Amino acid sequence: MAGRWFESVAVAQRRARRRLPRSVYAAIVAGSERGITMEDNLAAFGELGFAPRVAGQPASRELETTLMGQQLSFPVVVSPTGVQAVHPEGEVAIARAAASRGVAAGLSSFASKPVEEVVAANPRTFFQLYWSGSRDDIAGRMERARAAGCVGMIATLDWSFDTARDWGSPFIPDRLDARAALRLAPEVLARPAWLWSYLRAGALPALTVPNMALRGEPAPSFFGAYGEWMQTPPPTWDDVAWMVSTWRGPFMLKGVMRVDDAKRAVDAGVTAISVSNHGGNNLDGTPASIRALPAVARAVGDQVEVVLDGGVRRGSDVVKTLALGARAAMVGRAPLWGLAASGQAGVENVLDVLRSGIDSTLRAIGRSSVHELCDGDVVVPAGFVRQLG
Ligand SMILES: Cc1cc2nc3c(=O)[nH]c(=O)nc-3n(C[C@H](O)[C@H](O)[C@H](O)COP(=O)(O)O)c2cc1C
């Protein structure tokens, strides 16, 4: 590991860019349309400031918290992401890293590894569900996640299937047949370390989504499952309530940006709300999620747990989210850059960067616990907050 440690998520991202084939890197950058939302998720954190103290700060800081009934050693949860072709250990490496650092992780329905393997690596796994197929299909996936030992459910409902990008989308094949291999060969051969990691593991990326199948059934292809999801009519609020009652356990609705939706989610019985715009990968023009957080937290924060997802790249960002009303922050791309840079150790490195950044920010602003943070701890410029709905 010597020499592979990195000091910030930005450094990890640069390493990922050098290591990953162009299409895989571009699939993580993602974004949609002009990238307005993706960029605003990052820019908005830059608009928030701090007023540091010069003496009298606490000598130690409390970082532990709980979310959806789980103890977290610091207030960060890994967002669910479909980790296709980034690293041969994929979501299992993320799960091991999350377990070693004492945080929970979401596991995507579109993940490359079966839920049973991932939960074995990290018992604090929340399974992430899309509204895809019939109620029986969805209940079957929940049942499989429950049997595997998942301790919570995340329903992600903010997806509208428009992934056109002004900078062009990467080529993602349905499977790695000879034609796809030929097309991808130049960019893959330019990244021999990535190719070698897969060859050493004994298999090229399968590009399948095992968790969209019932246990024991063959894993569908990514695009096969995507097609089923696309053809499924959007869920109603009754469907949301049905998911909550079918799961019968801690349940997060991810993708909430509006106050009225947050209130309906409370009525549907959720445990937690993730204020999120899918990392800027869904409807472009949606404001940064951190701008929408204060109004949502004020409206429902005393009834459900509110977390912030989108644009978090450093520990001070996590502190800003907590000061504006979140209980924890979720991180999507940050751990993926770590995973791409150096597997499990890279994800651990990212989590360490976040943890130490939270600690040093608390010290600088004179807070002894993440539970003390309030909006007076951040400098919020006029017009920053957006109340939607
Ligand atoms: C490559 C990639 C794949 C993603 N896949 C999923 C997914 O399968 N399910 C889901 O709920 N969200 C998915 N997301 C969204 C993340 O869970 C999260 O909302 C987003 O990455 C947060 O923004 P951040 O990357 O700025 O932290 C994905 C995001 C990226 C970048």
PDBQT file of the ligand as one rigid body, heavy atoms in Angstrom, charges set to zero:
ROOT
HETATM    1  C1  LIG A 401     -22.150   5.428 -11.397  1.00  0.00    +0.000 C 
HETATM    2  C2  LIG A 401     -23.355   5.660 -10.550  1.00  0.00    +0.000 A 
HETATM    3  C3  LIG A 401     -24.293   4.638 -10.401  1.00  0.00    +0.000 A 
HETATM    4  C4  LIG A 401     -25.412   4.844  -9.600  1.00  0.00    +0.000 A 
HETATM    5  N1  LIG A 401     -26.294   3.818  -9.433  1.00  0.00    +0.000 NA
HETATM    6  C5  LIG A 401     -27.330   3.975  -8.586  1.00  0.00    +0.000 A 
HETATM    7  C6  LIG A 401     -28.192   2.896  -8.304  1.00  0.00    +0.000 A 
HETATM    8  O1  LIG A 401     -28.048   1.808  -8.849  1.00  0.00    +0.000 OA
HETATM    9  N2  LIG A 401     -29.191   3.097  -7.414  1.00  0.00    +0.000 N 
HETATM   10  C7  LIG A 401     -29.384   4.306  -6.781  1.00  0.00    +0.000 A 
HETATM   11  O2  LIG A 401     -30.286   4.430  -5.959  1.00  0.00    +0.000 OA
HETATM   12  N3  LIG A 401     -28.584   5.349  -7.050  1.00  0.00    +0.000 NA
HETATM   13  C8  LIG A 401     -27.555   5.206  -7.906  1.00  0.00    +0.000 A 
HETATM   14  N4  LIG A 401     -26.721   6.246  -8.131  1.00  0.00    +0.000 N 
HETATM   15  C9  LIG A 401     -26.923   7.501  -7.375  1.00  0.00    +0.000 C 
HETATM   16  C10 LIG A 401     -26.201   7.431  -6.036  1.00  0.00    +0.000 C 
HETATM   17  O3  LIG A 401     -26.814   6.530  -5.153  1.00  0.00    +0.000 OA
HETATM   18  C11 LIG A 401     -26.178   8.780  -5.339  1.00  0.00    +0.000 C 
HETATM   19  O4  LIG A 401     -27.490   9.279  -5.267  1.00  0.00    +0.000 OA
HETATM   20  C12 LIG A 401     -25.299   9.822  -6.031  1.00  0.00    +0.000 C 
HETATM   21  O5  LIG A 401     -24.125   9.243  -6.545  1.00  0.00    +0.000 OA
HETATM   22  C13 LIG A 401     -24.946  10.910  -5.012  1.00  0.00    +0.000 C 
HETATM   23  O6  LIG A 401     -24.175  11.912  -5.572  1.00  0.00    +0.000 OA
HETATM   24  P1  LIG A 401     -22.575  11.954  -5.427  1.00  0.00    +0.000 P 
HETATM   25  O7  LIG A 401     -22.049  10.972  -6.402  1.00  0.00    +0.000 OA
HETATM   26  O8  LIG A 401     -22.254  13.351  -5.783  1.00  0.00    +0.000 OA
HETATM   27  O9  LIG A 401     -22.240  11.581  -3.992  1.00  0.00    +0.000 OA
HETATM   28  C14 LIG A 401     -25.598   6.083  -8.947  1.00  0.00    +0.000 A 
HETATM   29  C15 LIG A 401     -24.656   7.100  -9.091  1.00  0.00    +0.000 A 
HETATM   30  C16 LIG A 401     -23.545   6.902  -9.890  1.00  0.00    +0.000 A 
HETATM   31  C17 LIG A 401     -22.544   8.006 -10.010  1.00  0.00    +0.000 C 
ENDROOT
TORSDOF 0
